[in-house]
Amino acid sequence: MKVILNQTVPKVGKQGQVVTVKDGFARNYLFPRGLAIFAEKKQVAAVERRHSLVAVKEAGTVSAAEDVKALLHGMSVRIEAKVGAAGGKLFGAITSQDVADAIAKQLKVKVEKKQVALIEPIKRLGHHRVEVDLHRSVDAVITVTVFDPSVVEEVAVATPAAAPAVEEVATATPTPAPVIEEVVAEVPTPVGAEAADLADAEADADEEEPVEA
């Protein structure tokens, strides 16, 4: 189905463009929210003529849009809000005008409410990616951080695991046994007269006979 976008829809098209979308997406999402209208032949022809005129007028604005993109793209703005007790849902919501005001105040760049491609208001805390339509061919993407000062942001810090405690076990060191040196007494070898006397004594001992009782 061909539709004409009433405002810029991220990943679909820009305001005033004729785009082709699925029937269910158009009927269930775009039409109920007023984001697009059905593209009849007469309307398509009128849009194309208007685009031709706009293209001539905007020929010199592309470079200006690129300059603005250089100031915005990748930047962040913070918007304070109040949150309910359950689930981080806000009291109220953050609108395109709120985002435009935050950009003007914090980044010193003026953009129109309609240039902030926020399809639905932001209703929760956290970081939200938002496109800013600067030109038919130029977009900037910023991060809108919605916070409540009373809510502490939880930052996951990786805590290194503690090393297991190593118990020092006092091991009794056995006292080494004394080394017992085996001393072998050397018997001197008899020489000379001593050898002769020893030989005679051994002979006499052999000749003695035991006395019978």
C-alpha positions as CSV (number, residue, x, y, z in Angstrom):
1,M,0.0,0.0,0.0
2,K,1.2,3.5,-0.8
3,V,0.9,6.1,1.9
4,I,2.0,9.7,2.4
5,L,3.8,10.3,5.6
6,N,2.5,13.2,7.8
7,Q,5.7,13.1,9.8
8,T,9.1,11.4,9.7
9,V,8.9,7.8,10.8
10,P,12.3,6.1,11.5
11,K,13.2,3.3,9.1
12,V,10.1,4.1,7.0
13,G,10.5,7.6,5.5
14,K,10.4,11.3,6.0
15,Q,7.6,13.8,6.3
16,G,5.8,14.3,3.0
17,Q,7.3,11.3,1.3
18,V,5.2,8.7,-0.6
19,V,6.3,5.2,0.7
20,T,5.0,1.7,0.2
21,V,4.3,-0.2,3.3
22,K,2.4,-3.4,4.2
23,D,-1.4,-3.0,4.5
24,G,-1.5,-4.2,8.1
25,F,1.3,-1.8,9.2
26,A,-0.6,1.1,7.6
27,R,-4.0,0.2,9.0
28,N,-2.9,-0.9,12.5
29,Y,-0.1,1.6,13.2
30,L,0.3,4.5,10.8
31,F,-3.3,5.5,10.2
32,P,-4.5,5.3,13.9
33,R,-1.6,7.5,15.0
34,G,-2.1,10.0,12.3
35,L,1.4,9.3,10.9
36,A,0.3,8.8,7.3
37,I,-2.7,9.0,4.9
38,F,-3.6,6.8,2.0
39,A,-1.9,7.9,-1.1
40,E,-4.5,8.6,-3.8
41,K,-3.3,9.3,-7.4
42,K,-4.2,13.0,-7.2
43,Q,-2.5,13.4,-3.9
44,V,0.7,11.6,-5.1
45,A,0.9,13.9,-8.1
46,A,0.5,17.0,-5.9
47,V,3.2,15.7,-3.5
48,E,5.6,15.1,-6.4
49,R,5.1,18.6,-7.7
50,R,5.6,20.1,-4.3
51,H,8.8,18.1,-3.9
52,S,10.1,19.4,-7.1
53,L,9.7,23.0,-5.9
54,V,11.1,22.2,-2.5
55,A,14.1,20.5,-4.0
56,V,15.0,23.7,-5.8
57,K,14.7,25.8,-2.7
58,E,16.5,23.3,-0.5
59,A,19.5,22.8,-2.9
60,G,21.6,25.2,-0.8
61,T,20.5,23.9,2.6
62,V,22.1,20.5,2.5
63,S,25.5,21.8,3.5
64,A,23.8,23.7,6.4
65,A,22.1,20.5,7.5
66,E,25.4,18.7,7.4
67,D,26.9,21.4,9.7
68,V,24.1,20.9,12.2
69,K,24.5,17.1,12.0
70,A,28.2,17.6,12.9
71,L,27.0,19.3,16.1
72,L,24.3,16.8,17.0
73,H,25.2,13.3,15.7
74,G,26.3,11.0,18.5
75,M,25.6,13.5,21.2
76,S,23.5,13.0,24.4
77,V,21.0,15.1,26.3
78,R,19.7,14.4,29.8
79,I,16.1,15.0,30.8
80,E,14.9,14.9,34.4
81,A,11.7,13.1,35.2
82,K,9.8,11.6,38.1
83,V,9.2,7.9,38.2
84,G,6.5,5.8,39.9
85,A,7.2,3.1,42.4
86,A,6.6,0.2,40.0
87,G,8.6,-0.7,36.9
88,G,10.4,2.6,36.3
89,K,7.3,4.1,34.5
90,L,7.3,7.9,34.4
91,F,4.7,10.3,35.8
92,G,3.7,11.9,32.5
93,A,6.0,11.4,29.4
94,I,8.9,13.0,27.5
95,T,7.6,14.5,24.2
96,S,9.3,15.8,21.1
97,Q,9.1,19.3,22.4
98,D,10.9,18.2,25.6
99,V,13.7,16.7,23.5
100,A,13.9,19.8,21.3
101,D,14.1,22.0,24.4
102,A,16.9,19.8,25.8
103,I,18.9,20.0,22.6
104,A,18.6,23.8,22.5
105,K,19.6,24.2,26.2
106,Q,22.3,21.6,26.4
107,L,23.8,21.4,22.9
108,K,23.0,25.0,21.9
109,V,21.4,23.9,18.6
110,K,17.8,24.9,17.7
111,V,15.6,22.3,16.1
112,E,11.9,22.3,15.6
113,K,9.6,19.9,17.4
114,K,8.5,18.3,14.1
115,Q,12.2,17.5,13.4
116,V,12.4,15.2,16.4
117,A,11.4,11.8,15.0
118,L,9.8,10.6,18.2
119,I,6.8,8.4,17.2
120,E,5.5,8.0,20.8
121,P,6.4,9.9,24.0
122,I,9.1,8.3,26.2
123,K,7.6,6.8,29.3
124,R,10.5,5.1,31.0
125,L,13.8,5.9,32.5
126,G,17.0,5.0,30.6
127,H,18.8,5.7,27.3
128,H,16.7,6.2,24.2
129,R,18.0,6.5,20.6
130,V,16.2,9.4,18.8
131,E,16.6,10.6,15.2
132,V,16.5,14.2,14.3
133,D,15.3,15.0,10.8
134,L,17.6,17.9,9.5
135,H,17.0,17.5,5.8
136,R,15.4,15.2,3.3
137,S,18.8,13.5,3.0
138,V,20.4,14.3,6.3
139,D,19.6,12.8,9.7
140,A,21.3,13.0,13.1
141,V,21.0,10.5,15.9
142,I,21.2,11.5,19.5
143,T,20.8,9.7,22.8
144,V,18.2,10.9,25.2
145,T,18.8,9.9,28.8
146,V,15.8,10.1,31.0
147,F,16.6,10.0,34.7
148,D,15.1,10.5,38.2
149,P,17.6,12.1,40.7
150,S,16.1,10.0,43.4
151,V,16.8,6.7,41.6
152,V,20.3,5.5,41.7
153,E,21.4,4.1,38.4
154,E,22.7,0.6,38.8
155,V,26.0,0.1,37.2
156,A,27.1,-3.4,36.7
157,V,30.7,-3.6,37.9
158,A,32.5,-6.8,37.4
159,T,33.9,-7.8,40.7
160,P,36.9,-10.1,40.4
161,A,36.3,-13.4,42.0
162,A,38.3,-13.8,45.2
163,A,41.1,-16.3,45.1
164,P,40.4,-19.3,47.2
165,A,42.2,-19.0,50.6
166,V,45.2,-21.2,50.7
167,E,45.7,-22.6,54.2
168,E,49.3,-22.9,55.2
169,V,49.7,-26.3,56.7
170,A,52.7,-26.6,59.0
171,T,54.3,-29.8,58.0
172,A,56.6,-31.2,60.5
173,T,59.9,-31.8,58.9
174,P,61.3,-35.1,60.2
175,T,64.6,-34.7,61.9
176,P,67.1,-36.7,59.8
177,A,68.3,-39.8,61.6
178,P,71.9,-39.6,62.6
179,V,74.2,-41.3,60.2
180,I,75.8,-44.2,61.9
181,E,79.1,-44.8,60.4
182,E,80.2,-48.4,60.5
183,V,83.7,-48.4,61.7
184,V,85.6,-51.5,60.8
185,A,88.6,-52.0,63.0
186,E,91.5,-53.1,61.1
187,V,93.5,-55.9,62.7
188,P,97.1,-55.4,62.1
189,T,98.8,-58.2,60.2
190,P,101.5,-59.8,62.5
191,V,105.0,-59.6,61.1
192,G,108.4,-60.9,62.1
193,A,108.7,-62.5,65.6
194,E,105.1,-61.7,66.4
195,A,104.0,-63.9,63.6
196,A,106.2,-66.8,64.8
197,D,104.8,-66.6,68.3
198,L,101.2,-66.5,67.0
199,A,101.9,-69.6,64.9
200,D,103.3,-71.5,67.9
201,A,100.3,-70.6,70.1
202,E,97.9,-71.8,67.5
203,A,99.8,-75.1,67.3
204,D,99.7,-75.7,71.0
205,A,96.0,-75.0,71.1
206,D,95.4,-77.7,68.5
207,E,97.5,-80.3,70.4
208,E,95.7,-79.8,73.7
209,E,93.0,-82.5,74.2
210,P,90.1,-82.0,76.4
211,V,90.4,-83.7,79.9
212,E,87.9,-86.4,80.5
213,A,86.1,-86.2,83.8
